[in-house]
């Protein structure tokens, strides 16, 4: 007769209690951490010897098969099955693992559909669309056996200097909460046995760090913390049953979130009613020692985080490996380990992993980047585009009056420029562009497992426009300049192209990612919101020709562009539109689709206005009593919700 914890007819709580009663302390602690998939493979494939060392007592999570390798879906699913089979068949209690992944703008893996980054999805203001996008992500994750995703980002973004604004749903807690709830519903569904656990991140206040600097301290009073920054998380918990939460790297009023019981237990569980599993942002427990200085060493950090309510250390065991000794010597109560392990186990029972731990690897590839999914990606990108300015009805372009079109700028034909920092392969540049000795947040994976610049077919604006107008007009393409650097040698050729044209279409912006060459993204913060490199000069030179000019901004930075807004005929904000971005932009420029995007964030005139947003407290947003700054207006360049049609 099978043990009660194997009986799906029993309540989850009963199954958890039965399983905990059978577990050793080693086995309980093993559920409180993860292991990188790259630590379980060798050049020949899944390595049972390595698995026997690292999974001897089981494991809580396996970290990112998709985002840390270059495996295709069928291979990824087969590897997951191999890991799962070892856990189920070669550990004493047969507890299955959970594979977690990233999915801010689509599943971050090779051959997965690349949707717009979250800030673009937010610009659609379309709950049904976001839930539909999440449904595709769910389908792809399920196909490869990944049952937990580290998304959505529910941080409120009120400082455009911060590089991770692009991963959020914007500045407004009601909008972010509604969109985040739609995303969670699309992934988790009403029954986690058919869904994927979502992780709300980063709890809490991460989007308002001092100076806009990643990981910097946050200073917020209790009312603002709850009414603004906690509200999207509260909505996803209340309205969609959000099943996982991730701590913020920052401290709030001096309390590091990863080690503060008042945040992870008092606020999150007692006030907001969260009953899921809290996972650590990568290396956050160690940062209690090295960054926050609230713990003397890793063992103390583990005790602090566990006591605060952090259940699972990610990406891999580090500090939490000390918990076994701490329990044995009486410095940590075993009940705290039971509490955390029980939450991890409950998530596995709710996912149905004990009943169905494997997937059909042979069929996995059938749900990746299909025609229907690409159509949805195109529609989502189109809906995300915001028309900021359109003087004299310059847009849509009249093909009957176009004999020659100049396509200009560093983002006009850049596949890389269409991707956000959590799109694959932009995200995995931190592995495949670095030497093995260089610092990296992701592990090195060699041979067939190595990630690389494996793009799905991406359509750039130039490619889309060439297809769309090639039969009506001649296209002249000039890059003009790069996104960064000082090279202005291409501007003259771009000016000549504009002078010969009936209209100049200029594509500028930034590069999102995690590498030093990226201008925005995680750990890529900025003190200036102007266009980088010579891009502003390029635009000014094109406008000086007198030709009708359309500027399309592509990227994750919320730029301050007062000159462009005042002097360019039409200005389009395209965010990070993903694989079908070029087609979406062409659809808007040519009038095939009426743009419906609305700004989910306020666009400032100048960085000196920050923070500037649409819901200042009474008396905010202007100077008393003359209202404006001495050197310019206090009003934003474009307010939250702005968007023409």
N, C-alpha and C positions, 0 to 999 in steps of 0.2 A: 504494500500500500504506500503511495507516495506521501512525502512529508506535507503537512498542511500548507506550507508556503508555496507549494507547487499547485495548489488547488485554486483555479481561477474563480470558482464560485464563492470563495471567502472574500470578505471585505479586505481592502488594501491594508487597513490598520492591523487586522488580525494576521495577515500574511507577514507584514513587517515584524510584528512582535514575535511570531514563531521563528522567523529566520534569525533575528537578532539573538534569540535565546540559544541558538545553535552555534553562533559564531565566536571564535576566539577574538581577543583584543587585536591581534595582528590582522585578522580578516576584516574587522570593523574599520580599523585605520586605513586599510587598503582601499576601502570605498571612498575615502575622503581626498583622493588625489587623482591625477591623470598621468598619462605617459604619451609622449610624442610617438606618432606612428613610425617615424624614422628610427626610433630606438628598437623597433620590433622587426626590422627588415635588414637584409644583407643584399648584396648585388644579385643573388639568385632568387630573391623573393622573401616571403614571410619566413622568419627565422625562429624555429621552435626552441632553439637553445637560448636565444635572447629572451624569448617569451617566457621560458621557464624561470629565468632569473628575475624578470620584472613583473610577472603575473603570478608568482608562486601562491599568493594569497588572494588573487583576484585584483580587480582595479575598478575605480569608479568610472573614469572617462578615458577614451582614446582621443588624442588631439589631432584633428584636422588632416584627414587623409587627402581631401581635395585641395586645400590651400597650401599644403607643404610638399606636394609632389606634382609630377606632371602626368599622372595616370589618367587615362580615359575612363569614362563611366563604367564600362564592363570590367576593366582591370581594378578600378577602385572598389566596386561592389565585391569582386572576388577576394580582394585583400581584406575587406571588412569581414566577409564570411570566415576567412581563415583565422583572423584574430578572435572572432566570436566563438568559433568552434573550439579553439584552445581554451577560452574562458569557461565555456559550458561543459566541455568534456574532460578537461585536464586540470581543473581545480576542484578542491574538496567539495564545495557546495554548489558548483556549477552556476555561479551568479553571472549573468551576461554583462557585457560592457555597454556603455553609451558612447557612440561616436558623435563628437560635436564639430560644427563647422561655422563659417561666417556667411552672411547673406544680406548685407545692407542694401545692395543694388542688384540682387541676384545671387544665386549660389556661387561662392567664390571658389571655382574649380574649373579645370580645363573642359571645354566644350559646353559649359552651362550658358544659358541665355543671359546676355548682359543687358539688364534693364537700366533705366536712369538711376543715378545715385539718389539717395533719400531726399535731398533738398529739391531735386527735380520732381519726384513723386509728390512732395508736399505742395509744389506749385500748381499741381492739377486740382487741388482741393476736392478730390474725387474719391470718396470712400470705397465705392464699388470697384473702381479701377485698382486701387491699392490692394484690396482683398483679392482681386483676380490675379494680380501679379504675385502676391503671396501664395496663391494656390499653385501656380506654376513652380515656384521655389519649393514648396512642399512636395510636389510630385517628383521633382528631381532629387531632393534629399532622400525621400523614401526609397527611390529606386536604387540608391547606392548604400542604403542602410544607415544613413546619418539621421539620428532622432532628436538632436538637440542643436539649436542654432543660437549663436551669440548676437542676436538682433531681436527687436529693433532698438535703435538709439533713440531714447526718449528725452535726452537732454534738451533744455531750452537754450537756444542760441541767441545771446544778446550782445556778443562781442565779436564782430566780424574779423578781428585780428586772429582769433583762435582758428587754427587750421582745420579743426574737425566740424566746423559748421556744416559742411557739405554732407555729413553723415546723419544730420538731424532732420526733423520735420519743421524747423524754423523757430520763431521767437514766441509764438503765442501758445499758452498752455492748453487752451480749448482745442485749437486746430491740431496741435501735436498729439493730444490725447485721443482725439477722434481718429486720426490717421493711424496712430500706433495701435489702437484697438482693432481697427479694420485689418491691419497687418497680422496681428496675433490671431484673430479669428480665421484668417485664411490659412495660417500654418498649423495652429493647434487643432482646429475644428472643434466640434462639440464632444468629441471622443478621442482622447489621446492615443488610443490603440490604432487609430488611422491617421494620426497627426505627428507633428514635430514640436517639441517643447521650444517655446520662445524665451529669450532672456532679455528683460528690460535693462538697459544700461544708459548711463552709469549713475548709480544711486549714491550720492545725490549732489546737485549743484555744480556738476563738472563743467557746464557750459558757460560759467562766468568766473574764470580764473583771473587772478591779479595780472594785469598787463596783457591779457589774452594769451598767456603762456601756458602750454600744456603741463598738467600736473601741478600748477601753481595753486597756492591756497585760495580758498573761497571765503568771503566774509558776507554772510547773509543773516538777517534777523529771522526769528522763528516764524513770523507771519509770511514774509516773502518766500521763505523756504517751503512752506506748506502750500500756500495759495498759488504760487507760480511754478516752482521747480519740482515739487512733488506731484502736482496735479496730473500730468500725463501718465505717470506711473500708477497713480490711484485709479485713473480711468481704465487702464489696461487690466488692472487687478479686478476692479469692480465689474466691468462690463465684458471682459473676455477671459477671465480666469487665468491671467498671466502666471505661468508655472515656474519661472526661474527669474532670478535677479542677479545682477552683477554690481559690485561695489565701484565707486568712483576712486580714481587714484588720489584725488585731492583731499585736503582736510577742509572741514567746514567749521569756522570759528575755532580753529586750533585742534579739532578732533579728526584724526585720519579715519576716513570712512571704513576702511578695511578692518579697523580695530576698535570701532566705537559702538558699544551696545546700545547707546541712546539712538543711534541711526539705524543699525541693522536689526535691532529687536524692538526698541521702544517706538520708534516712528514707523518702521516698515511693517512689523508684524502686529504690534499692539494697536497702533492708530489706523493703519491702512488695511489691516486684515489679510496681509499676505501669508499664504500657508505653503509655499513651494520651497525650492532649494535655492540657496544663495551661493553663487560661484564667485571665485576670486577673479578679478581682472588679472591678466598675465603678470606674474611676479609681484603682485600687490602685497602679499604677506611679507616677502623679503624687504619691501620698501618701508615697512614699519621700522626696520633697523637702519637702512641706508639713506632713506629720504626723510622720513618723519621723526626718526630718533625717539620713538616711544618704546622701543624694545631694545634690550642690550645685545641680543643675539637671535639667531633663527629659532631656537627653541622657545624663547620668551615671546617672539613674534607669533609663533604657532599657538601658544596658549592664549595670547591676547585676542587673536582673530577668532579662534574657535569659541572662546567665551563670549565674544561680541555677537556671534551668530553667523559667522562665515562658515559654510558647511563643506565646501569642496575647493581644494587648491588647484588652480590651473596656471600654466598649461601642463605642468608635471610636478610630481612630488619634489619638494625642496624643504621648506620649513616643516611641513606637516609630517615628514618622516620621523621627526623627533617626538611625536605624540605618544608613540608606543612606550618609549622610555619614561616620558613624563607621567603617564598613567601608572607605570610600574613602580615609580618612586613616590607616587602620591601627590605630585605637583599639579596634575590635572585630573579632575574627576572623570571616571569612566562614563558616568551619565552624560557628560557633554559630548563624548565620542558617540554614544548611543543616539543622542538627539540628532546629531549631524548625519550619522550613517543611516538612521531611520528615514530621514528626508531623502537622501540619495536613493535608497532602496525603494521608497514609495514611488519615486519618479519612474523607476524601472518597471515596477508592477503596473503603473498606470499606462505606460507605453505598450504593455503587452509583450515585453521582450522575453519573459520566461516562457511564454507560449509560442512565440514566433521570433526567434532571434536572427534568422537568416533571410536573405533576399534572393530573388532570381537574377543572378548576375548576367546571364545571357540576354535578358530583356532590358537591362538598365539603359543602354544607349538609345532605346526607342523613344524616350521621353526627353531627350536633350536637344535643344535648339531646333525644334520642329518648325515647319512653315507657320503653323498657327501661333506658336510662341513668338516667332519673329514678328508676325503681324501685331501681336499684343505689345511687343517691345517698341515697335514703330508708333503705335497709337499712344502709348504711355509717353514716349519722347515728344510727340507732337503736342499732346495735351499739357506738357510741362513748360512749353516755351512761352515766355512772357514778352509781349510787345510793349516796350517802355515808351517809345516815342515814334510818331509817324506823321511828320509835317507834310502838308500838301498831298496827303494820301499817296505817298511814294510807294507804299506797299498796299496791295500785292503788285508785283511787277507785271507790266503789260507786255506780254511776249510779242504782240504785233508791232510794238515800237522798239523792240530790241534787236539791233543788228550785231552788236558786239558787247560782251560782258567781261569786265575785269574781275577776276577772283583773286583776292590778295590776302596775305597774312599767314602767320605761323600755324594757325589752327585750321586753315582751309583744307589741308590734305593730311592731317595728322590723325592716324588711327589711335595712337597713344593718348592724344588729347581728349578723346571721347570718354576716357575711363576715369573713375574716381579711385580714391586710395584703397578702397576695399573691393575693387573689381580685380579679377584675375585676368592678365598677369601683372597689372600695375602693382598690386600688393606684394607679389612674390619677387619683385625686383630686389627686395632686401636680401634675398637668397642668391638668385642667379647672377646678380651684378657684383657680388662681393667675393673677395678671396676668402678661403676657408678660415683665415686667421682674423678676418675683420669682424667687428661686433655685429650681431644680428639678433633680432627677437625671434626669428624662426630658425630651426635647426638645419644643418646642411644635409642634403639628401643626394647621394651620388647615383651614377648609372641611370638605369631606366626610370628611377624614382625622382630624378632631379626635376624641379619645376623649371619653366622657361617661358619665353615670350610666345606662348601658344594662344593666339587670338582666335576667337570665332570670327567668321567673316564680318568685318566692320565696314560700314559705308560712310565715307567722309563727305563733307559738304561738296568738295570739288567733284567727287565721283557721282554724287547724286545730281548735281547741277548739269554735269556733262551729259548724263542720261536724259535728264528732263528737258533741257533747252538746246541740245546739240543739233536738232533739226531746224531750229528757228534762228539761232544766233551763234556767232563764233565766241569762244571763250579764251581769254588770255589769263594764264595763271602765273603769278609771281609771289614768292614767299615774303619778300620785303625785308624781313628780319626774323630773328629767333625770339622765343619767349623771354630768354634771359641773355645776358652778355652785352657787349658794346658794339657789335658788328652792325654798321649802318650801310654797308656797301650795296645791299639789295634794294634800298629805298628808291633810288633813282629809277631803276627798272620798273618798280611798282608804280611810280608816278607816271612814267610813259605809258604803261598799260592802262592806267586810269584815264589819261588824256585821250587815248584812242577809243575809249568805250562810251557807251550810252549810259551805263551805270556801273559803279564800283561797289563790289560786295567784299567787305573787309572782315576777316575773322581773327579776333584777338582773344587773349585770355591768359590761362596759366596751365601748369602741369600738376596734377594731383598725384600724390604718392607718399612714400615714407623715406625716400632717399634724399640726400643733400641737393641733388639737382632739381627736385620737385619744389614748386613754389607755394603749394598748399597741401594740406592733408595732416595726418597724425604726426605731431611733433614738427610741423612745418608752419609755424606761426609767423606773423608779419607785424611790423610796426608802422607800415605805410600801406594804404589801400589803393594806391595808384597802380596802373598797369606796369608790369615789370619790363626791364630791358628797354629797347627803343620803340616799343609798340605805340606809345602815345605820339611820338614824333612821326611814326608811320601814318597814323590816322590823320594827324594835322596836315601832313604833306598831301595826302589824298584829297582831303576836303579843300585844300588850297587850289586844286586844279579846277574847281567849280563844277565838277561832274556830280550828278546825284549819287549820294553815298549811303550805303546801308552798313552799319557795324553790328556784327553778331558776336556776342561775348560768350565764350565757352570756357567753363572751368568751375572750380569749387569755391573760389574766393568771392566774397561780396565786395565788389570794387566800389570806390568813390570816384565817379566819372563826371564831374560837373561840366567840364569843357565839352566832352563828347555829347552829353545830354542837351547842351545848348546849341551846338553847331552842326551836328550830324542830322541828316534828313530823317533817317529811321534807325532806331536802336532796338536790338533784339537780345534778350537774355535766354540763352539755351542751356545753362547749367552743365551737367555732365550727362549727356543723353544716351550713352551706351552704344550698342552695336548698330542700331538703326538711326543713329543721331543725324547723319547726313541727309537721309531721306526725309526725316521729320522736319529739319530746317528748310529743306527745299520745298516741302509741302506748304509751309507757312509763307515763305518768301514769294512763292508763285501763286498763292491764293487757292491752292487745292483744299486747304483747311483753314478755317477762321480761328486764329489763335485765341485760346481761352485761359491760358495760364495767368495766375495772380501771384504776386510776391508773397512768399511765406515769411520773409524777413524785410526789415526796413533797409533801404539803401541810403547811406549817409552822404552828405556833400563832402565831408572831410573827416579824417580819422579823429580829429579833436572833438567831435560830437559824441563819440562813443562813451557810454551806451546810449543809443537812440533807438526807440522802438514805439510800437503803436499803443501801448497801454501803460504809460507813465502814471504813477500815483498823482493825486491831485496836487497841482502846482509844479509838476515836472515837465520836462520837455521844452521849457522856455525860461528866459531870465526875467526876473521881476526887477523893475517894472517896465523896461523898454522892450522886453521879449527876446530880442536877438542878441547874438554876440556882437562885440564891437567891430569884428572883422568879417562878419558874414551872418546869414540867416541861421536861426536855430532850427527851422523846419528842415526835414530830411529832403534829399534829392527826389526820391520816390518813396511814398509811404507803404507800410504794410497793406497788402491787399490790392495794390495798384496793378493794372494790366489793361491795355487797350485791346480792341478787336477790329 
